[in-house]
Structures are given as structure tokens and as C-alpha cells.
Amino acid sequence: MGKSLQDRRTELLERMAILAVRMEEIGTELESHNNPDWSDLATEREADEVLEGIGLSAQAEIRAIEAALQRVGGGKYGTCTRCGADIGEDRLDLLPFTPFCRDCAAHV
């Protein structure tokens, strides 16, 4: 038997909390860079680009989780938003925020 809807909702909320902490840490790290040494500053700027990429990825995942939580609340979680088919438990285990079944995800 698969996970309950409440279990899925809890997982989504926990993941969103982890991402929020990560984004806060990234923001703190980005704000701390103020090195007067030009070579060190250049290295910090390169690291900032990586951190910003991670932050953007976290923001996108948070938006996907928020959409999944809306589907939970609306009774549509686990149903493909494109074709209306059930999304398999194995797929939801890997990507609990996915809006697409395996077939539709291959065509998006």
C-alpha cells in the first residue's frame, strides 16, 4: 500500500522547510562577501554565482511544492495535470511534487 495523502503532505512541507533554511543560508553567505582583496573577491564572486544557481533551483522546487500542496488541498494530488491519469506511487516517491505522469513528463 502506498503512502497516505497526509504522509505525502507532511513530506512536501518538510522538504519546503529544508529548502527555506537552505535559501536563508545562501542569502547570509552572499551578504557576507565583502573582501577588499581583489583576487579573493573574484573567487568569492565565482562562488556567488554557484550559490545563486542553487538558490534559483531551490526557489523553483518550492514553487513546485506549493503547487503540489494546492493539488493536495483540491483533491487533485496524484493525478496528472496534463492527461488526468493517476501518477504512479513509485514516481511520487521520487518526485513527490510532480504534476505529471511518466508519459506526459516525457513530452513536456
PyRosetta script that sets phi, psi and omega in degrees:
from pyrosetta import init, pose_from_sequence

init()
pose = pose_from_sequence("MGKSLQDRRTELLERMAILAVRMEEIGTELESHNNPDWSDLATEREADEVLEGIGLSAQAEIRAIEAALQRVGGGKYGTCTRCGADIGEDRLDLLPFTPFCRDCAAHV")
pose.set_psi(1, 141.3)
pose.set_omega(1, -178.3)
pose.set_phi(2, -78.9)
pose.set_psi(2, 178.1)
pose.set_omega(2, 179.4)
pose.set_phi(3, -70.6)
pose.set_psi(3, 150.2)
pose.set_omega(3, 177.5)
pose.set_phi(4, -74.2)
pose.set_psi(4, 163.0)
pose.set_omega(4, 177.3)
pose.set_phi(5, -60.8)
pose.set_psi(5, -37.7)
pose.set_omega(5, 178.3)
pose.set_phi(6, -65.3)
pose.set_psi(6, -39.2)
pose.set_omega(6, 176.8)
pose.set_phi(7, -62.3)
pose.set_psi(7, -43.4)
pose.set_omega(7, 179.0)
pose.set_phi(8, -62.7)
pose.set_psi(8, -44.2)
pose.set_omega(8, -180.0)
pose.set_phi(9, -60.9)
pose.set_psi(9, -43.8)
pose.set_omega(9, 179.1)
pose.set_phi(10, -61.9)
pose.set_psi(10, -44.1)
pose.set_omega(10, 178.1)
pose.set_phi(11, -59.4)
pose.set_psi(11, -44.6)
pose.set_omega(11, -179.5)
pose.set_phi(12, -62.9)
pose.set_psi(12, -43.8)
pose.set_omega(12, 179.4)
pose.set_phi(13, -65.3)
pose.set_psi(13, -39.6)
pose.set_omega(13, 178.1)
pose.set_phi(14, -64.4)
pose.set_psi(14, -42.5)
pose.set_omega(14, 179.2)
pose.set_phi(15, -64.4)
pose.set_psi(15, -40.2)
pose.set_omega(15, 179.7)
pose.set_phi(16, -64.6)
pose.set_psi(16, -38.2)
pose.set_omega(16, 177.9)
pose.set_phi(17, -64.4)
pose.set_psi(17, -41.3)
pose.set_omega(17, 177.7)
pose.set_phi(18, -61.9)
pose.set_psi(18, -44.0)
pose.set_omega(18, 179.8)
pose.set_phi(19, -65.6)
pose.set_psi(19, -37.3)
pose.set_omega(19, 178.8)
pose.set_phi(20, -63.1)
pose.set_psi(20, -42.3)
pose.set_omega(20, 177.4)
pose.set_phi(21, -63.6)
pose.set_psi(21, -43.6)
pose.set_omega(21, 179.8)
pose.set_phi(22, -60.3)
pose.set_psi(22, -43.5)
pose.set_omega(22, -179.5)
pose.set_phi(23, -66.1)
pose.set_psi(23, -36.2)
pose.set_omega(23, 177.0)
pose.set_phi(24, -64.6)
pose.set_psi(24, -42.8)
pose.set_omega(24, 178.6)
pose.set_phi(25, -63.6)
pose.set_psi(25, -40.1)
pose.set_omega(25, 178.2)
pose.set_phi(26, -63.4)
pose.set_psi(26, -45.1)
pose.set_omega(26, 178.6)
pose.set_phi(27, -59.2)
pose.set_psi(27, -43.4)
pose.set_omega(27, 178.7)
pose.set_phi(28, -62.5)
pose.set_psi(28, -44.1)
pose.set_omega(28, 179.8)
pose.set_phi(29, -64.1)
pose.set_psi(29, -42.5)
pose.set_omega(29, -180.0)
pose.set_phi(30, -64.6)
pose.set_psi(30, -37.7)
pose.set_omega(30, -179.8)
pose.set_phi(31, -71.5)
pose.set_psi(31, -23.6)
pose.set_omega(31, -175.4)
pose.set_phi(32, -79.7)
pose.set_psi(32, -13.2)
pose.set_omega(32, -176.7)
pose.set_phi(33, -80.6)
pose.set_psi(33, 112.7)
pose.set_omega(33, -179.6)
pose.set_phi(34, -156.2)
pose.set_psi(34, 44.8)
pose.set_omega(34, -173.3)
pose.set_phi(35, -77.2)
pose.set_psi(35, 128.0)
pose.set_omega(35, 179.4)
pose.set_phi(36, -74.1)
pose.set_psi(36, -18.7)
pose.set_omega(36, 179.0)
pose.set_phi(37, -77.3)
pose.set_psi(37, 120.6)
pose.set_omega(37, -174.3)
pose.set_phi(38, -60.6)
pose.set_psi(38, -40.9)
pose.set_omega(38, -179.0)
pose.set_phi(39, -69.0)
pose.set_psi(39, -39.8)
pose.set_omega(39, 176.7)
pose.set_phi(40, -67.0)
pose.set_psi(40, -38.3)
pose.set_omega(40, 179.3)
pose.set_phi(41, -63.4)
pose.set_psi(41, -39.8)
pose.set_omega(41, 178.4)
pose.set_phi(42, -62.6)
pose.set_psi(42, -42.2)
pose.set_omega(42, 177.9)
pose.set_phi(43, -63.9)
pose.set_psi(43, -41.3)
pose.set_omega(43, 178.6)
pose.set_phi(44, -63.4)
pose.set_psi(44, -39.0)
pose.set_omega(44, 179.6)
pose.set_phi(45, -63.6)
pose.set_psi(45, -38.9)
pose.set_omega(45, 176.4)
pose.set_phi(46, -63.3)
pose.set_psi(46, -42.8)
pose.set_omega(46, 178.3)
pose.set_phi(47, -65.5)
pose.set_psi(47, -35.2)
pose.set_omega(47, 178.3)
pose.set_phi(48, -60.8)
pose.set_psi(48, -39.7)
pose.set_omega(48, 179.1)
pose.set_phi(49, -61.6)
pose.set_psi(49, -40.3)
pose.set_omega(49, 177.6)
pose.set_phi(50, -65.2)
pose.set_psi(50, -46.1)
pose.set_omega(50, 179.3)
pose.set_phi(51, -60.9)
pose.set_psi(51, -41.5)
pose.set_omega(51, 179.1)
pose.set_phi(52, -63.0)
pose.set_psi(52, -38.9)
pose.set_omega(52, 176.6)
pose.set_phi(53, -62.8)
pose.set_psi(53, -42.5)
pose.set_omega(53, 177.7)
pose.set_phi(54, -64.1)
pose.set_psi(54, -41.0)
pose.set_omega(54, 178.5)
pose.set_phi(55, -62.7)
pose.set_psi(55, -42.1)
pose.set_omega(55, 178.4)
pose.set_phi(56, -64.5)
pose.set_psi(56, -39.4)
pose.set_omega(56, 177.2)
pose.set_phi(57, -63.1)
pose.set_psi(57, -42.0)
pose.set_omega(57, 178.6)
pose.set_phi(58, -64.4)
pose.set_psi(58, -40.3)
pose.set_omega(58, 178.4)
pose.set_phi(59, -62.4)
pose.set_psi(59, -42.1)
pose.set_omega(59, 179.1)
pose.set_phi(60, -64.1)
pose.set_psi(60, -40.3)
pose.set_omega(60, 179.0)
pose.set_phi(61, -67.3)
pose.set_psi(61, -38.6)
pose.set_omega(61, 177.4)
pose.set_phi(62, -62.0)
pose.set_psi(62, -42.6)
pose.set_omega(62, 177.7)
pose.set_phi(63, -61.8)
pose.set_psi(63, -40.2)
pose.set_omega(63, 178.4)
pose.set_phi(64, -65.9)
pose.set_psi(64, -38.4)
pose.set_omega(64, 178.3)
pose.set_phi(65, -67.3)
pose.set_psi(65, -42.5)
pose.set_omega(65, 178.0)
pose.set_phi(66, -59.7)
pose.set_psi(66, -41.5)
pose.set_omega(66, 178.1)
pose.set_phi(67, -64.6)
pose.set_psi(67, -40.2)
pose.set_omega(67, 178.5)
pose.set_phi(68, -64.2)
pose.set_psi(68, -40.0)
pose.set_omega(68, 178.4)
pose.set_phi(69, -65.4)
pose.set_psi(69, -34.2)
pose.set_omega(69, 175.0)
pose.set_phi(70, -65.3)
pose.set_psi(70, -38.6)
pose.set_omega(70, 177.7)
pose.set_phi(71, -66.8)
pose.set_psi(71, -36.8)
pose.set_omega(71, 175.9)
pose.set_phi(72, -59.0)
pose.set_psi(72, -50.8)
pose.set_omega(72, -178.7)
pose.set_phi(73, -63.6)
pose.set_psi(73, -30.0)
pose.set_omega(73, -178.7)
pose.set_phi(74, -92.6)
pose.set_psi(74, 3.4)
pose.set_omega(74, 179.5)
pose.set_phi(75, 74.5)
pose.set_psi(75, 17.9)
pose.set_omega(75, -177.7)
pose.set_phi(76, -110.3)
pose.set_psi(76, 1.8)
pose.set_omega(76, -178.3)
pose.set_phi(77, -65.6)
pose.set_psi(77, 137.3)
pose.set_omega(77, 179.5)
pose.set_phi(78, 88.1)
pose.set_psi(78, 2.9)
pose.set_omega(78, 177.4)
pose.set_phi(79, -115.2)
pose.set_psi(79, 131.4)
pose.set_omega(79, -179.1)
pose.set_phi(80, -61.7)
pose.set_psi(80, 129.7)
pose.set_omega(80, -179.6)
pose.set_phi(81, -75.9)
pose.set_psi(81, -11.6)
pose.set_omega(81, -178.7)
pose.set_phi(82, -95.0)
pose.set_psi(82, -48.7)
pose.set_omega(82, -173.8)
pose.set_phi(83, -114.7)
pose.set_psi(83, -12.7)
pose.set_omega(83, 179.0)
pose.set_phi(84, 85.4)
pose.set_psi(84, 1.7)
pose.set_omega(84, 178.7)
pose.set_phi(85, -75.4)
pose.set_psi(85, 158.9)
pose.set_omega(85, 174.8)
pose.set_phi(86, -68.8)
pose.set_psi(86, 139.9)
pose.set_omega(86, 174.2)
pose.set_phi(87, -89.4)
pose.set_psi(87, 128.4)
pose.set_omega(87, -176.2)
pose.set_phi(88, -62.0)
pose.set_psi(88, 147.9)
pose.set_omega(88, 178.6)
pose.set_phi(89, -56.9)
pose.set_psi(89, -40.3)
pose.set_omega(89, -179.2)
pose.set_phi(90, -63.1)
pose.set_psi(90, -37.2)
pose.set_omega(90, 178.2)
pose.set_phi(91, -69.1)
pose.set_psi(91, -42.0)
pose.set_omega(91, 178.3)
pose.set_phi(92, -66.8)
pose.set_psi(92, -30.1)
pose.set_omega(92, 175.6)
pose.set_phi(93, -64.3)
pose.set_psi(93, -38.3)
pose.set_omega(93, -179.1)
pose.set_phi(94, -81.7)
pose.set_psi(94, -40.1)
pose.set_omega(94, -176.9)
pose.set_phi(95, -132.2)
pose.set_psi(95, 77.2)
pose.set_omega(95, -173.5)
pose.set_phi(96, -62.3)
pose.set_psi(96, -14.7)
pose.set_omega(96, -179.5)
pose.set_phi(97, -101.3)
pose.set_psi(97, 4.2)
pose.set_omega(97, -175.3)
pose.set_phi(98, -65.1)
pose.set_psi(98, 136.4)
pose.set_omega(98, 176.2)
pose.set_phi(99, -94.4)
pose.set_psi(99, -2.9)
pose.set_omega(99, -172.3)
pose.set_phi(100, -122.0)
pose.set_psi(100, 145.9)
pose.set_omega(100, 170.2)
pose.set_phi(101, -71.6)
pose.set_psi(101, 170.7)
pose.set_omega(101, -177.4)
pose.set_phi(102, -58.9)
pose.set_psi(102, -43.5)
pose.set_omega(102, -178.2)
pose.set_phi(103, -64.7)
pose.set_psi(103, -45.8)
pose.set_omega(103, -179.2)
pose.set_phi(104, -68.6)
pose.set_psi(104, -34.9)
pose.set_omega(104, 179.7)
pose.set_phi(105, -62.4)
pose.set_psi(105, -30.9)
pose.set_omega(105, 179.5)
pose.set_phi(106, -71.3)
pose.set_psi(106, -17.9)
pose.set_omega(106, -176.9)
pose.set_phi(107, -109.5)
pose.set_psi(107, 3.7)
pose.set_omega(107, -178.2)
pose.set_phi(108, -94.4)
pose.dump_pdb("model.pdb")
